[in-house]
Amino acid sequence: MRLLPAGAPRLGLGLAALGRPGYITLNRGADLADRSVEAMRARAEDVLDAAYAGGVRWFDCARSYGLSEDFVGRWLASRGHASDDVTVSSKWGYRYTAGWRVDTDGEPHEVKDHSAEHLLRQWPESDALVGSHLRLYQVHSATFDSGILENAETHAALARLEAAKGWALGLSVSSPTQGDVVAAALALEVEGARLFDAVQATYNVFEQAPGPALAAAHADGVAIVVKEAMANGRVLQDAALRKHAASLECAPDALALACVLAQPFEPHVLMGAVTVDQVASNLEALAVAERLRADPELLGRIMGETRQDSGAYWRARAALAWN
């Protein structure tokens, strides 16, 4: 399926770190001193403007990303960007519970619910805020434990929503089993038609385990979206990645994103930038990816030197603190 307007790059801007005061990206405090709603809205608009000026035409939100849909929706309206010029994707399934706090005294920042009832509560909220630009609506963090893969009532409700609104349906996945979840989810059908046409997965130079599942999905016509391509900032500390970035005379973040963009399953890749300077640096990945596609041996060497065990990767991610 086609996600983007013609000619748009396969880089998008994710609002996970811009739509709420707390997230798990490293060194977040250095980039976001003021976490008030007003300051975060202003920062989001600055970053959205910079991304749009750089050619980005795709913006990814979620109901649980604080005010992400509100920020994007108001920005789109104020800038007058037409619905055929910009793609918005969003997600349902988590409820934001942090109350605009970073420190929640150990309470979760978001609570998952993949029931049909929760879908019916959440999709009208997304529709009201970004519906005129919304092209892809995704199950947020589908897992075997969440019950979404067996919930025929939710499947039927999603199929009705797709028919009524014309939105493509997708799912995001996480955990060491994400490749297996992708395979199981893409086998789901409602009235003989495949339910999901897009999958959003965690894939980066550290976590490469879902690569075969994503390649198979791509070959079957499924749109591939990659989140956390910089592993919440952790890849920027990797000595091997930094060595290759220096050799290529590019920034480490650009190389990390480029390594994902250059994969043969042709992913759409989300940036997690929270400053205008980060947007500019991230966009350099487009040119670096071209160099890597022309030199598959180098790409293979970088991926081989940075790859981590999937289980170890997810244990380290689980230990990251909201900040």
N, C-alpha and C positions, 0 to 999 in steps of 0.2 A: 504494500500500500504506500501511497505517497503522503508524506506528512507536511512538506514545506512548499511555500510558493516557489515557482520556477526561478532558478538561479540562486536561491538562498544557500548559504553554506550549511554543512551538516553539524555545525556548532549551534547549540542553544544555550539559554541562560536559565539555570534552575534557581528557584526562589527559596529553597530550604533554609539558607543561611541569611536571607534578606527579609523574610516575612515575619520573623519572630526574634525576640531578644536573645534567646539561648539556642545553641546548637553544639555539635561535637567537633567542629573544625578546630585544629590546633592554632594557638596564638591569636584567638579571636579578639581578645581584648585590645591588641595593638591596632586592629583595623576598625573597631567599633567602640569608641569611647562613650558615646551617648546612646543609650538603648531606649529612650522614650519613643512613644508611637510617632510623634512628630518628626524626630530625628531619623528614625528608621524609614519612615515614608519618604523623607527628603533624600536619604541615601539611596533608597531603592529607585527613585525616579532618576537620580543622577546616573546610576549604573545602567538602568534600562535605556536611557538616552545614549550613553556611550556604546552599549551593545548594538542598538539600532543603527547608530551612525557608522559602526564597523561592519554592517551588513547582516547582523543577526536578525532573524525574523521569526524565531520560535522561543517561547517562554513557558516554563513548566512550573505549575503550582500544585497545591494540595489543600484539602480542607484543613489538615492538621498543621500546615505551615503558617500558623498564626493568622496574619492579615494579608497573606500573599495574594490571594485572589482580589481582595479589595484594592491593594496597592496597584496591581497590574491593570485591573479594570478601570480605575480612575485615571491612571496614566494613559491608557489607550484612548479614553474619551477626551482627555485634555489635549492630547497631541493630534487627535483626528486621524489615527491610523485605521485604515479600512480593514474590514474583516477578510478580504481577499489578499491583503498584503502581509498579514501577521497570523501566525498559528499559536494558539494557546492550548496546552494540554494541562489537565488537572487530574486529581485522584480523590477517591472516596474510600472510606473504610476505617480511618482513624479520626477520633475527635480530639481537638486541641484542648488540653486541660491545665496548662501551666499558668493561665491567667496573666499573661505578659510578665512572667517572672523568669529569672535565670535560676535562682535557688528555690526549689520547690519542697525543701525539707524531706527529700527522699521520695516524694510522690512522683508518678510518671508525668512526663510532659505531654503525652498523647496516649489515648486508649483505643485499642483496635476492636472493631465490630464489623464482621462481614455478612451480617444478616440482611435479608431483603428489606426489613423495616428500616435499617440504618441507611441503606441505599436510597430508599424513598424519602428519607428526611434530608439527606445530604445533597442529592443531585440538584434539587431546586435552588439550594443556596449557591452552588457553583454557577448554575444557569443565570441567576440574577446578577451575579458579579462579572462573569466573563463569557456568558453564553453566546454572545454575538460573534466571538472570535474562537470559541472552543471547537476543536476538531477531534481531540482524542481524550476519552474519559477512561481512567484506569483504576483497577482494583489496587489499593495501596498495600504493598508488602504481603502478597499471597504466599502462604506456606501450607504445608500439609496439616499443621496443627490448627490453623485458623478455621478450617471447615469449608472454605470457599470452593474447593475442588469437588466436594460432594453435594453442595447445596443447590439442588435443582430449582428451588424456589427463587434463589438469587440469580441463577443463570437465566431463568425465564424473565425475571424483572429486567435484567441487563439487555436481553434481546428486545424486549418491548421498548426500552429506552432508546436503543440504537435505531429502531424503526421510527420512533416518534420524533427524535431530535436530529437524526442523521449523523450523530457522532460515531466515529470509530471507537472500538472497545479495545482496551489493553490491560495489562497487569504489570505491576512492579514486583520484583522478587529480591530476596535477601537470604543470607545464611549459607552454610556449606552445601546445602542440598538444592541451591537455586537452579542448577542445570536440570535436575530431575523434576522440579516443580514446573519449569518451562515445558518440558516434554509432556507432562501430564496435562497441563492447562491447554496446550495447543491441540490436544486430542478431544477436547470438549466440544460438543455440538448441541445446537438447539434446532429442532425441526430440520435436521440434515445439513445445517450450515455451521461452519466453524465459528465459535463464539468470539475468540480473540484474534485480532489482526496485528497486534503490536505487543512487544514485551520490553520492559525496562529493567535492566539487570545491573548489578555491580560488577564491573570489569575494569581492571587496571593492570599496571605492570607487576604488581604484587599478586593480585587475585586473578588468575587466568583460567581457573578450573571450568567456568561455564562456557568457555570458548567453543568447544564442539557442539554443545546444545544450541548456542546462538548461531553458529554456522549452519546447522541443520534447519533452524527456523528461517533464517534468511533465504536459504535455498528453496523453502516452501512458500516464499512470498510474504513472510511476516516482517514488519518493520522492526528494526532493532534500535533500542535507545539505551545508552550507557550512562549510568549515574556514578558518582563517586570515582571519577577517573583519576583523581589525585589522592584517593584514600583519605579524605578529610585532612589533607595537608601532609600526611605521613610520607608520601613518596618524595617530597621535597627535601627530606633529610637523608635520602638514600645515597650512599657514596658512589655506587655504580652509575646511577642515573645522572648525578651531578658531573661525574667524569665525562660521560658521553655528551652531556649538554655543553660542557666547556669545549670539547673537541669540535662540536658542530656550531659553536659560537651562537648558541641560543639559550634562552632561560630554561631552567629545569621544568617549570610548569608547562611551558610550550612543548617541550619534548614529551612530558608525560601524557599530555592530551594528544599529541601527534602519534604516539605509539598506538593509541586506541583508534584514532581516525584511520590509520593505515591498515587496520585489520581487514581481511578479505570479506568479512560479513558486513562491511560497509555500514557501521553504526552511525546513528545520530548521537552526538556526544554533548552532554550537559556541562557547561562551565559552572563553577560555584563561586564566581567572583563576587566580592562585596565592596570593592573600590574601583574607581575608574581606571587607575593604573593597572590593576589586576586584569581588567577586561582587555586593555591594550596588549598586555603580555600574553594572555591566553589566546588572543586572535592570531598571534604569530604561529600558533600550532598548525594553521592551515598550510602555510608554506613549508614548514618542517615536515609535515605529513607527506607532501609531494616528494621531498627528498628521500624519505624512508620507503615510499612505494617504489621509487626508482632503484633502491638498494636493499632488497629483501634480506640479503645476508646480514647487513648491519642491523636491520630491525630484529631479525632473529637473535642476533648476539645480545642486543639490549634486553629483549624479553627473557632470554635465558639467564642473564646475569642478575636480573631483578626479581624473578619469580619466587613466591613464597608458598609454603604449604598452606592449603586452603583452610584447614582447621585452625592453624596457628594465626592466620590472618584474621579470622572471625573472632577468635578469643581476644586478640589485641584490640580489635574494633569495639568489642563489647566493654572493654575496660576504659574506653575514652569517656571523659567527664563532660557533661553539658557545661558550657562556659560562655 
